Amino acid sequence: MSLQLTLYTRPRCGLCDLLHEDLLALCRGRAVDVLLVDVDGDPDLKALYGTRIPVLVGEGVVLCEGRLDADAVRAFLDQRRAATGVA
């Protein structure tokens, strides 16, 4: 079992690529799957996240926007691991 994080992004987004790379490094060795979602493919997501991307969400909670907040993501993963044994 693994924890899923969702990264809202769009093609040719340098900040998105950077956050994704940093996130993968941070999650190395943890039971975490990262789902990439292109906001431009869904009008509702584009309206919600279009100017805020990249946006990282875990279990419906926005963990960070624009740049990786490593402390917030670590805290979220540690909290989920304590609660569920996953991550």
Residue pairs with C-beta under 8 A, 6 or more apart in sequence:
1 31
1 86
2 31
2 32
2 33
2 86
2 87
3 30
3 31
3 32
3 33
3 58
3 77
3 80
3 84
3 86
3 87
4 32
4 33
4 34
4 35
4 58
5 23
5 27
5 32
5 33
5 34
5 35
5 56
5 57
5 58
5 63
5 73
6 34
6 35
6 37
6 56
6 57
6 58
7 16
7 19
7 20
7 23
7 34
7 35
7 36
7 37
7 54
7 55
7 56
7 57
8 37
8 39
8 45
8 49
8 53
8 54
8 55
8 56
8 57
9 16
9 20
9 36
9 37
9 38
9 39
9 53
9 54
10 16
10 38
10 39
10 40
10 53
11 38
11 40
13 53
13 54
15 53
15 54
15 66
15 67
16 53
16 54
18 67
18 68
19 54
19 56
19 64
19 66
19 67
19 68
20 34
20 36
20 54
22 68
22 70
23 34
23 56
23 68
23 73
24 34
26 68
26 70
26 73
26 74
27 34
27 77
30 77
30 87
31 86
31 87
32 77
32 87
37 45
39 45
39 46
39 48
39 49
39 50
39 53
40 46
40 50
49 55
52 65
52 66
53 65
54 65
54 66
55 62
55 64
55 65
56 62
56 63
56 64
56 65
56 68
56 73
57 63
58 73
58 76
58 77
58 80
59 80
61 76
63 69
63 72
63 73
63 76
64 72
64 73
77 87
78 87
80 86
80 87
81 87
